[in-house]
Amino acid sequence: MSHSVSPLAPKTYPELPAVAGVRLATAEAGIRYKGRTDVLYAAFDEGTAVAGVFTRSRCPSAPVDWCRAQLPGGTARALVVNSGNANAFTGLKGRDAVRLTATIAAEAAGCRPEEVFLASTGVIGEPLDASKFRGVLAECAARAAPGPYRDAARAIMTTDTFPKVATRTVRLGDADVTINGIAKGAGMIAPDMATMLSFVFTDAPIAAPVLQDLLARGADTSFNCVTIDGDTSTSDTLLMFATGKAAAARIDRADDPRLAPFAAALDDLLVDLAQLVARDGEGARKFVTVTVEGAESDRSAHRIAMSIANSPLVKTAVAGEDANWGRVVMAVGKAGEPADRDRLAIWFGDVRVAVDGARDPAYDEAAASAAMERDDVAIRVDLGLGGGTARVWTCDLTKAYVEINGDYRS
């Protein structure tokens, strides 16, 4: 399935450096697509720590169940990701498929199946023929190399129109460490404690429990703050692998002061990837930042912001470049959180369109319309109730979204 590249796609892509202890390869296994790569294989040196955050959907995919079961082991030697088939809602066949995939990958990597992590994305409800990985993964293992990461990001795309990659270099104690990340996602996006599919790689020597704490915290302020259509996937998976190859002393405690710069860099990378997902929303023509201030709590602000970002009426108004603040009022009111109509203020960009429960006396239609005509649209709400704040990212809702999802299985 191919679509024209989103107009919100980056004009340039960063070159991701090698991460010591990580080797990548992609291949065509013919899972669903023809003439494109659909498998990513990553190999890790011995001693690589792993952390993960997954969907809270009560109907998780078989790979999510597999990863959850292996995560307490704390170590990883291989990652296998396929696109075109989510291996979700596939019953015993799905469980057999992940077991076979892990076995094939373990033979290729020279490790135990329990050290293999898996993710799948694509159509739900169709059995995955894991036998297609035979030979493919062994061949991938034989030619795996330190990059390129953009090819890895392309292999896991479904309705995405561009690969999503990010990198950061940061000081950890006495050494520089690298953090690379890739992600995929364009539809069925409203993460709940995770992301669509995203994989982060670092050479930092960080113990698995500490890595888990960093990743969970980072997900809350990045991927859990992005929405395309309000639908949480069965397959949401965020995994992070730390090879420990950097020349820095190992970190075993979450309160180690050396962690602060690393945590900030990781958070920044995750936000970067989350925003790229929103910019590639199916059919998107506008990138939207929703900021809520003055709520009774940060949690309340987040729920209100998501109510605005998920509203089809708000999103279609953005698509039509219509400064319709009444739809924002509606979304605030329906969120089920504390709000006072007569204290409410709303901005589109830098233009205040409503204040004290009514249209701003200085309202300027031309200025408000100009704010909506930009590729990046900012919606800000001040509830006037307290100090709670939140920021989420989304996109507009266009006819193309209906077309893409109406044709998804055809």
C-alpha positions as CSV (number, residue, x, y, z in Angstrom):
1,M,0.0,0.0,0.0
2,S,1.6,3.3,-1.1
3,H,0.5,6.9,-0.6
4,S,2.0,10.2,-1.5
5,V,4.4,11.5,1.0
6,S,2.8,13.7,3.7
7,P,3.2,17.4,3.1
8,L,4.2,17.6,6.8
9,A,7.2,15.2,6.3
10,P,10.6,16.4,7.2
11,K,12.5,18.2,4.4
12,T,15.7,16.4,5.5
13,Y,16.5,13.4,7.6
14,P,19.3,13.0,10.2
15,E,22.1,10.6,9.5
16,L,22.0,8.1,12.4
17,P,25.4,7.0,13.5
18,A,26.3,3.4,14.4
19,V,25.5,2.2,17.9
20,A,28.2,-0.2,19.1
21,G,26.7,-3.7,19.7
22,V,23.8,-3.2,17.3
23,R,23.6,-4.6,13.7
24,L,20.6,-4.3,11.4
25,A,19.3,-6.0,8.2
26,T,16.0,-5.8,6.3
27,A,14.5,-8.2,3.9
28,E,11.5,-9.1,1.7
29,A,9.6,-12.0,3.2
30,G,6.4,-11.5,1.2
31,I,4.2,-11.3,4.4
32,R,1.7,-9.1,2.5
33,Y,3.4,-6.6,0.4
34,K,5.3,-7.2,-2.9
35,G,8.3,-5.4,-4.1
36,R,9.3,-3.9,-0.7
37,T,11.0,-4.9,2.5
38,D,8.7,-6.1,5.2
39,V,11.1,-7.5,7.8
40,L,13.6,-5.9,10.2
41,Y,16.1,-8.0,12.0
42,A,18.4,-6.5,14.7
43,A,21.2,-8.4,16.4
44,F,22.6,-7.3,19.8
45,D,25.9,-8.2,21.5
46,E,25.8,-10.3,24.6
47,G,24.9,-8.3,27.7
48,T,22.4,-6.0,26.0
49,A,19.7,-4.8,28.4
50,V,16.1,-4.4,27.3
51,A,13.1,-2.4,28.5
52,G,9.6,-2.2,27.0
53,V,6.2,-0.5,27.3
54,F,3.2,-2.0,25.6
55,T,-0.4,-1.4,24.8
56,R,-3.1,-1.6,27.5
57,S,-5.6,-2.9,25.0
58,R,-7.5,-5.9,26.4
59,C,-7.1,-7.5,23.0
60,P,-3.3,-7.4,22.6
61,S,-1.4,-9.1,19.8
62,A,0.5,-12.3,20.1
63,P,3.9,-10.5,19.8
64,V,2.9,-8.2,22.7
65,D,2.1,-11.2,24.9
66,W,5.5,-12.8,23.9
67,C,7.5,-9.6,24.7
68,R,5.7,-9.1,28.1
69,A,6.6,-12.7,29.0
70,Q,10.3,-12.3,28.1
71,L,10.9,-8.8,29.5
72,P,11.6,-9.8,33.1
73,G,14.7,-11.6,31.8
74,G,16.2,-8.2,31.1
75,T,18.4,-9.2,28.2
76,A,18.0,-9.3,24.5
77,R,20.0,-10.7,21.6
78,A,17.7,-10.1,18.7
79,L,14.7,-8.2,17.5
80,V,12.4,-9.2,14.6
81,V,9.7,-6.9,13.3
82,N,7.4,-7.5,10.4
83,S,4.9,-5.3,8.6
84,G,1.8,-6.3,6.7
85,N,0.3,-8.6,9.4
86,A,-0.3,-7.7,13.0
87,N,-0.6,-11.3,14.2
88,A,-3.4,-10.0,16.5
89,F,-6.7,-11.8,17.1
90,T,-5.2,-14.9,15.7
91,G,-5.7,-17.3,18.6
92,L,-3.5,-20.4,19.1
93,K,-2.1,-19.9,15.6
94,G,-0.8,-16.5,16.6
95,R,0.9,-18.0,19.7
96,D,2.4,-20.7,17.5
97,A,3.6,-18.1,15.0
98,V,5.5,-16.1,17.6
99,R,7.1,-19.2,19.1
100,L,8.2,-20.3,15.6
101,T,9.5,-16.9,14.7
102,A,11.5,-16.7,18.0
103,T,13.0,-20.1,17.4
104,I,14.0,-19.3,13.8
105,A,15.5,-15.9,15.0
106,A,17.3,-17.6,17.9
107,E,19.0,-20.1,15.6
108,A,20.1,-17.2,13.4
109,A,21.4,-15.2,16.3
110,G,22.9,-18.0,18.3
111,C,20.8,-17.3,21.4
112,R,17.8,-18.6,23.3
113,P,14.3,-17.9,22.0
114,E,13.6,-16.1,25.2
115,E,16.2,-13.5,24.2
116,V,14.3,-12.6,21.0
117,F,11.8,-9.8,21.0
118,L,9.1,-9.5,18.4
119,A,6.7,-7.0,17.0
120,S,4.2,-7.1,14.1
121,T,2.1,-4.5,12.4
122,G,-0.6,-4.6,9.7
123,V,-3.9,-6.3,9.3
124,I,-5.6,-7.7,12.4
125,G,-7.2,-11.1,12.3
126,E,-5.2,-12.7,9.5
127,P,-2.9,-15.6,10.6
128,L,0.8,-14.9,10.1
129,D,2.7,-17.6,8.2
130,A,5.9,-17.6,10.3
131,S,7.5,-20.2,8.0
132,K,8.2,-17.3,5.7
133,F,11.0,-16.3,8.1
134,R,12.9,-19.5,7.5
135,G,16.1,-18.7,5.6
136,V,15.2,-15.0,5.6
137,L,16.4,-14.4,9.2
138,A,19.5,-16.5,8.8
139,E,20.4,-14.5,5.7
140,C,19.7,-11.3,7.6
141,A,22.0,-12.4,10.4
142,A,24.8,-13.1,8.0
143,R,24.8,-9.6,6.5
144,A,23.6,-7.5,9.4
145,A,25.5,-4.2,9.6
146,P,25.6,-1.1,11.8
147,G,23.0,0.7,9.6
148,P,21.4,2.4,7.8
149,Y,18.6,3.1,10.2
150,R,16.4,4.7,7.6
151,D,16.1,1.4,5.8
152,A,15.1,-0.2,9.1
153,A,12.4,2.4,9.6
154,R,11.1,1.8,6.0
155,A,10.8,-1.9,6.5
156,I,8.3,-1.5,9.3
157,M,6.0,1.0,7.6
158,T,2.4,0.2,6.7
159,T,0.3,3.3,5.7
160,D,3.2,5.5,6.8
161,T,4.4,7.8,4.0
162,F,7.9,8.4,5.3
163,P,10.4,6.7,7.6
164,K,10.6,8.1,11.2
165,V,14.1,8.4,12.6
166,A,15.8,10.4,15.3
167,T,19.2,10.5,17.1
168,R,20.9,12.2,20.0
169,T,24.4,12.2,21.4
170,V,24.8,12.9,25.1
171,R,27.5,12.8,27.8
172,L,27.1,10.0,30.3
173,G,29.7,10.3,33.0
174,D,33.1,10.3,31.3
175,A,31.9,9.2,27.8
176,D,29.7,10.2,25.0
177,V,26.8,7.8,24.3
178,T,24.5,7.6,21.3
179,I,20.7,7.1,21.3
180,N,19.0,6.2,18.0
181,G,15.3,5.7,17.5
182,I,12.9,4.6,14.8
183,A,9.1,4.5,14.8
184,K,6.1,3.7,12.6
185,G,2.5,4.8,12.8
186,A,0.0,6.8,10.8
187,G,-3.4,5.4,11.8
188,M,-5.1,3.6,14.8
189,I,-3.1,6.0,16.9
190,A,-4.0,6.9,20.5
191,P,-1.3,5.1,22.5
192,D,-2.1,3.9,26.0
193,M,1.2,3.5,27.9
194,A,3.1,2.9,24.8
195,T,3.4,3.8,21.1
196,M,2.5,2.3,17.8
197,L,5.9,0.6,17.1
198,S,9.1,2.2,18.2
199,F,12.5,0.9,18.8
200,V,15.3,2.8,20.6
201,F,19.0,1.7,20.6
202,T,21.8,3.0,22.8
203,D,25.4,2.0,23.7
204,A,24.9,3.4,27.2
205,P,25.7,0.9,30.1
206,I,22.4,1.1,31.9
207,A,20.8,-1.8,33.9
208,A,17.5,-3.1,32.7
209,P,15.4,-1.9,35.7
210,V,16.8,1.6,35.3
211,L,16.2,1.5,31.6
212,Q,12.6,0.5,32.2
213,D,12.0,3.4,34.5
214,L,13.5,5.9,32.0
215,L,11.4,4.5,29.1
216,A,8.1,4.4,31.0
217,R,8.5,8.0,32.1
218,G,9.5,9.1,28.7
219,A,6.6,7.4,27.0
220,D,4.1,9.3,29.3
221,T,5.3,12.7,28.0
222,S,5.8,11.7,24.4
223,F,3.9,8.9,22.7
224,N,1.1,9.0,25.3
225,C,0.6,12.6,24.2
226,V,0.0,11.9,20.5
227,T,-3.3,10.9,18.8
228,I,-4.4,10.6,15.2
229,D,-7.8,9.1,15.4
230,G,-8.4,8.1,19.1
231,D,-8.0,4.4,18.5
232,T,-5.5,2.4,20.6
233,S,-3.8,-0.3,18.7
234,T,-3.6,-4.0,19.7
235,S,0.1,-3.9,18.9
236,D,1.5,-0.8,20.5
237,T,5.1,-1.6,21.4
238,L,8.0,0.5,22.5
239,L,11.3,-1.3,23.1
240,M,14.7,0.0,24.1
241,F,18.0,-1.8,23.9
242,A,21.1,-0.8,25.7
243,T,24.3,-2.6,24.6
244,G,26.6,-1.2,27.3
245,K,29.4,-0.8,24.8
246,A,30.1,2.9,25.6
247,A,33.2,3.6,27.7
248,A,31.2,4.8,30.8
249,A,30.7,3.2,34.2
250,R,27.6,1.1,34.4
251,I,24.5,2.7,36.0
252,D,22.5,0.5,38.3
253,R,20.4,3.0,40.2
254,A,17.6,5.2,38.9
255,D,18.8,8.0,41.3
256,D,22.3,8.1,39.8
257,P,23.0,11.8,39.1
258,R,24.8,11.0,35.9
259,L,21.5,9.9,34.4
260,A,19.9,13.4,34.2
261,P,21.4,14.5,30.8
262,F,20.7,11.0,29.3
263,A,17.1,11.1,30.5
264,A,16.6,14.5,29.0
265,A,18.1,13.4,25.7
266,L,15.9,10.3,25.7
267,D,12.8,12.3,26.4
268,D,13.6,14.7,23.6
269,L,14.2,11.9,21.1
270,L,10.9,10.3,22.1
271,V,9.0,13.6,21.6
272,D,10.7,14.0,18.2
273,L,9.5,10.5,17.1
274,A,6.0,11.1,18.5
275,Q,5.6,14.4,16.6
276,L,6.8,12.6,13.4
277,V,4.0,10.1,13.9
278,A,1.4,13.0,14.2
279,R,2.9,14.6,11.1
280,D,2.3,11.4,9.2
281,G,-1.3,10.9,10.3
282,E,-3.3,9.2,7.6
283,G,-4.4,11.9,5.1
284,A,-3.0,14.7,7.3
285,R,-2.4,18.2,6.0
286,K,-2.0,20.0,9.3
287,F,0.1,19.3,12.3
288,V,-1.8,20.4,15.5
289,T,-0.4,21.2,18.9
290,V,-3.1,21.4,21.6
291,T,-2.0,23.1,24.9
292,V,-4.3,23.2,28.0
293,E,-3.4,25.5,30.9
294,G,-5.1,26.5,34.1
295,A,-6.6,23.0,34.9
296,E,-7.1,21.6,38.4
297,S,-4.3,19.1,37.7
298,D,-2.0,17.9,35.0
299,R,-4.0,14.8,34.6
300,S,-7.2,16.8,34.1
301,A,-5.4,19.0,31.6
302,H,-4.2,16.0,29.7
303,R,-7.8,14.5,29.4
304,I,-9.1,17.8,28.2
305,A,-6.3,18.2,25.7
306,M,-7.0,14.7,24.3
307,S,-10.7,15.4,24.1
308,I,-9.9,18.4,21.9
309,A,-7.3,16.5,19.9
310,N,-9.6,13.6,19.3
311,S,-12.7,15.5,18.4
312,P,-13.7,14.9,14.7
313,L,-15.4,18.3,14.6
314,V,-12.3,20.1,15.9
315,K,-10.1,18.1,13.5
316,T,-12.3,18.8,10.5
317,A,-12.5,22.5,11.3
318,V,-8.7,22.5,11.2
319,A,-8.8,20.7,7.9
320,G,-11.1,23.4,6.6
321,E,-9.0,26.2,8.1
322,D,-12.0,27.3,10.0
323,A,-11.4,29.2,13.3
324,N,-14.4,27.5,14.9
325,W,-13.7,28.0,18.6
326,G,-17.2,26.7,19.4
327,R,-16.0,23.2,18.7
328,V,-13.1,23.6,21.1
329,V,-15.7,24.7,23.8
330,M,-17.7,21.6,23.0
331,A,-14.6,19.4,23.4
332,V,-13.7,21.0,26.7
333,G,-17.2,20.6,28.0
334,K,-17.6,16.9,27.1
335,A,-14.2,15.8,28.6
336,G,-15.8,15.2,32.0
337,E,-13.2,17.2,33.8
338,P,-13.6,20.4,35.9
339,A,-14.2,23.5,33.7
340,D,-15.9,26.8,34.2
341,R,-17.5,28.2,31.0
342,D,-17.1,31.8,32.2
343,R,-13.4,31.5,32.9
344,L,-12.5,29.9,29.6
345,A,-10.1,31.5,27.1
346,I,-9.1,30.1,23.7
347,W,-6.4,30.9,21.3
348,F,-5.7,29.9,17.7
349,G,-2.0,30.6,17.3
350,D,-1.3,33.9,18.9
351,V,-4.9,35.1,18.3
352,R,-7.2,35.0,21.3
353,V,-10.7,34.2,19.9
354,A,-12.6,33.7,23.2
355,V,-12.4,34.9,26.7
356,D,-14.5,34.9,29.9
357,G,-17.1,32.6,28.3
358,A,-17.7,34.7,25.1
359,R,-16.1,35.8,21.9
360,D,-13.1,38.0,22.5
361,P,-14.1,41.7,22.2
362,A,-11.1,42.3,20.0
363,Y,-11.7,39.3,17.8
364,D,-10.2,39.6,14.3
365,E,-11.6,37.1,11.8
366,A,-8.7,37.7,9.3
367,A,-6.0,37.1,11.9
368,A,-7.7,34.0,13.3
369,S,-8.1,32.6,9.7
370,A,-4.5,33.3,9.0
371,A,-3.5,31.2,12.0
372,M,-5.5,28.3,10.7
373,E,-4.0,28.5,7.2
374,R,-0.5,27.5,8.5
375,D,0.8,23.9,8.2
376,D,1.4,23.9,12.0
377,V,-1.7,25.0,13.9
378,A,-1.6,25.8,17.6
379,I,-4.8,25.6,19.8
380,R,-4.4,26.8,23.4
381,V,-7.0,26.7,26.1
382,D,-6.8,28.4,29.6
383,L,-9.4,27.0,32.1
384,G,-8.5,29.6,34.8
385,L,-8.9,27.0,37.5
386,G,-5.4,26.0,38.7
387,G,-1.9,25.1,37.7
388,G,-2.5,22.0,35.7
389,T,-1.0,21.9,32.2
390,A,-0.7,19.5,29.3
391,R,0.4,19.4,25.7
392,V,-0.6,16.9,23.0
393,W,-0.1,16.5,19.3
394,T,-2.5,15.5,16.6
395,C,-3.4,16.3,13.0
396,D,-6.4,17.3,11.0
397,L,-9.1,14.9,9.7
398,T,-9.4,14.9,5.9
399,K,-11.3,12.9,3.2
400,A,-8.1,11.0,2.6
401,Y,-8.3,9.4,6.0
402,V,-11.6,7.8,5.1
403,E,-10.3,6.7,1.7
404,I,-7.1,5.1,3.2
405,N,-9.0,3.2,5.9
406,G,-11.9,2.3,3.6
407,D,-9.5,0.6,1.2
408,Y,-7.1,-0.8,3.9
409,R,-7.7,-4.5,3.3
410,S,-8.4,-4.3,-0.4
